[in-house]
């Protein structure tokens, strides 16, 4: 199978630090290649994913992050360079609506963000001529009139993720500097529990810096250790030495990749019972979920959970191999015409369990 992958224009594949979507695209590309498929990736020129890259792409456009012009230019170059492929999986927002797509080549797209009213308009249109993949059942439930073809949970490559011992005696938080991620709540939870908190956050965009300076920084005290943004190796060490990972998100996050990363290191998750969290964390087995005000009370029990069981749930339910296999199954259905576009939500909805 010849598979064309389109990533966004803003972050290389794989990302050096923060970049959940790019991390997923990298895992898929490597997995498809390992299964013997030919992969062509449209991504910024700094990308180091070991598959063939679409020629003529541009460097990562950090300054244009989230802008329509940046994404449109990238999409045009991507589709001009993809050439003769059997299927295209486009991870941009605009690409699946591009009018000059190769005729007769099926296109799938993944919804990486929340499905608000504007996004629902876009994906209803996309579904008329392509397959729409949701990344959690919760995400799909927020727009039941969007024809979702499959629900495929993210997966991750575990080969470079060591299982930690939790011997650091601290709690940890890894995320982005914004209200949705619940960093002020994590600080309050750790203090209520009387346990030191280590904090690693992405803080590059102006609004992220502003939020940190105005909201988070005034809260920091002797109970907190701010370590900044970290690479994968440092992140896994940070998580693996923690007794629990705090994830008090304040929004319906479509899929919390950071939760499966923590579980992969053997560290249980303590977080709010919203968004995709109940699809990832088994309450009482791999962590505890509840209301924000309840979370500090869960920490002693979380620290006593079986770390091997946390790792095992990622191996069994969130591995790269499972994610790759489910995507290849969908691509085959699309190529053979077994999964036409516009399948109504629930008619043939594949859900990872």
N, C-alpha and C positions, 0 to 999 in steps of 0.2 A: 504494500500500500504506500502511495506517495502522499504524505501529509503536509499541508501548509499550515504553519502556525503564525498568527499575527499578534505580537505583544504591543503594548503602548509605546509612545515615543519618549517617555520621560525618565525611565529608569532602566539600566542595563539588565540583561538576563544572563546569569542570575544576579540579583542585587548584591552589592557589597555589604549593606546593612539592612535597612528597612526596605520592604517591598514585597508584600504578601502575594499579589497577583503574579509578579515576575518570578517569584520563587515557585509558584505552582506551574507556570509555563515551563520553567527550566526542568522541573521534575517530570512533566509530561514528555518534553522533547527527549530527554535522556532515556526515559522508559520506553518510548516508541522505538528509538534507535536500538536499544538493547534487545527488543523483540524482533529486530530485523527489518523494520520499516524505514523507508527513506523519508527524512524530515528536512523541511526547508523552513527556516525561521526568519521572520521579518521583525527586527528589533534594532535598537540603537547600536551604532558601530562598535562601541566599547564592550558589547556583550561577549562573554567567553564561553557560553554554552557550547559543548563540543558536537554541534551539528552544523550542517551547511547553512550559512547566513545569506539572506537575500541581498544581492549587490545593490549599491546605490542608495542605501539608507544613510541617515544622518546621525551625528552624535546625540547623546541624551540631551533633551531640551529641559533642563532643570528650571530655567527661568520661565518657561511656558507651561509649567505644570498645571494640568487641568483645562487648558485653553482649547477652544474649538479649532482655531487656525493651525495650531501645532499638530493636533491629532489628524485633521483633514490632510495636511501635507504628507504626514507619515503614512496614512492609509493609501493615498494615491500611489506613492512610491512602492508600498508593500504589494499592492495588487498588480502593478506593472511588472514587478520582479518575480512573482510567484511562479509564473509559467505553467507548465503542464503538471498539475497535481490532481489527485483523485478526490480529495476532500480538503476543505479549509476550516480551521477552527480559529475564529477571530475573537480575541479578548479585548478589543476596543469597543467603545460605545457606538461610534459612527460607522465603522467598517461594514457591518452587515447590511447597511442601507446604501452602500456605495453603488451607484448605477452602472459602473463598468466592471462588475465582477465577471469572472470567466463564465461563459454560458455553459449550462449543464453540469457545473461542479457544485455539489451540495456544500452548504455553509452552516456551521454550528457556531453559536456564540454562548458564552458563559456570562450570567449576571453576577458581577462581582460586588455590587453595592446594593443598598436597600432599594426596594421597588416602591418609590413614591409615585405620585400621580403623573409626573412628567416622564419618569422612567417607564411606567406602565404603558403610556402612549407609544413610546419608542419600541418596546419589546412586543407589543401587540402587532405593530407593523412588521417587525423583524420576523415574527412567527408565520407570516403569510408566505414566506419564501425560504425559511431556514429553521433549523432546530434551535430551541432555546433550552439551555441547561441552568437549573437553579442549584445552589450549593448547600441548601438546607431546606427541610420541609417548612421551617418557620418562615424563611425568606419567601418561598412560594405562596404561603398562606396569606401574605399581606396584599396580594393582587390575584385573587382566584380567577379573574377574567383574562389573565395573561396565559396563553397556551404554552405551558411548560412541558417540554418533551421528556426530560429526565431530571431527577434530583440525584446529583452525584457529589457526595461529600469530598472535600479535599483529602489528600494523603501526603505523606512525606517520606523521604529517603532516610532510613534509620541507620545506615551504615556508618555515618560519622557522628552519631549522637550517643555519647556514653551514658550509662545509668549512674546517676549520682547516689550519694549515701544520705543526703540531708544533714550531714554532720556540721554544717555551718551555723545551725541554730537560729537562723534568721528567716524572715518572710521576704518574698521578692515580688516586684511589679515590673513588667516589661510592656511597653505600649507606646502610644503617641501622645504628645502634649496637647490634649483637647478635652473638653468637658465629658464627651461620650465615654471615654475610657475609665473614668472613675478614680483618677489619681488622688484627689483630695479625700475621697472616701477610703481609699486604701491606707492613707496616712492615719486617718482616724481609727480605722479597724486595728492596725498594728499597735497603735498606742493603747487602745482599749484592752488589747490582749497582752500588753506589756512585753512585746517582742520587737526586736530591731527590724527595720525594713530597708532593703536595698532596692534602689530605683534606677531602672534603665529606660530612657525614653528617646524617641525620635523628636528632634526639635530643630527643623530646618526652615520651614515656611514662616513668613512674618507673623501669621496668626498663631502659630504654635509657640514661637518665641514670646509673643505678647501674653498669651495665656499663662505660660510658665512664669514670666516675670511678675505679672499682676496677681495671679491666683495661687500658683503652687509655691514659688520661692518664699513668700512670706510665711508659709506654713511649716517650712523645713526647720528641724531642730536637732538635738542630739540623738533622737531615736531614729533618724533617717540618714542614709548614706546615698547620695546622688552620684551615680557612676556614669551618666550620660548615655550616648548611643553606642552600642557594642556590636562587634561582628559575631558570626555564628558560634565560633568556638568559645568566645567569652560568654556569650548568652547561655550556651548549654552548661558551662561551668557554673554560672550564676544560678541558673534554675536548679541544677542537680544538687547543689549544696544547700538549697533552701528546704526548710521543713514543710512549707506549703507555698503555692503560687496564688497570689491575690488577683482576682479578676472581677472587681465590682462594677462591671459595665453598667452604663446608665442609658443604653439604647438597645434596640433589637438588632444586634450585630448579626449579619447574614451567616458568617462562619468565623469562629474564633480560632484561627490557625495557631495563635500563640498558646491556646489551651492544649492542643495536641503536642506542641513542642515541649511544654512543661511535663505533660504526662509521659512523653517519650524518655525524659530524663529520670523518670520514676517519681516525680514530685506531684502530689495530689493538688487539685485545684479547689479553691474556695471562692465562690463568686455568686453573682446574682442570678436568679432563676428566670432569665429572659433571653430573647433571641434564640440562637442556636445552642446555647449552653446545655439544655437538657438532652440534646441529641449527641453531645460529646461526653459529658461528665455523668457517670453513674453515681447518684447520690448515695453516700454511705459506703461506696466501694472504691471509687477513684477520686473522690472529693465530696464536697458538700455545696449545695445550692440553696439559696434562700433570699429573703429581703436583706437590704444593705445593713439594717440595724441588727440582724441576727448573725452576721458572719463572724464577728469576733468570737462568739460562743462556740463556733464550729472548729476553731483552730486546734485545740488540744486533741480532739478526736481525729482530725485530719492528719496530724503529725504521727498518729499511731497506725495509719492505714498501710496496707501492704504495697510497697513501692514496686515490687515485681508485677503486681496486678495492674498498676498504672501503665507500666511499659507494655504489658501484654495487650491491653485494650487498644493501643496504637498499632501494634503488630497485627492484631486480628481485624481491626475495623478501619484503620486510617493509614494503611501502608501505601507507599507509592505503587506497588504492584497491583493492589486492588483498584486504585484510581485509574491507572493506565488501562487495565483490562476492561473496566466499565466504559471508558471513552472509546476504546477500539471496538467494542461491541456496538456502540451507537454509530460510529463511523461506518461500520459494515452495513448496518441497517439502512443508513442514508444512501450509501453507494448502490445498494441492491434495490432501493426503492421500497424497503419494508417499513420505513418510518417517514411518511410524507410530512412536509411542513404543515404547520397549523393544527396539529393534534390538540384537541381540547384538553384542558387541564384535568387530569384524573382518568382520561380514556385509556392511556397506556403510559402511566407514570411509573418509572422505575425509581425506587427509593432504596438507597443503601440502608441497611439495618445494623 
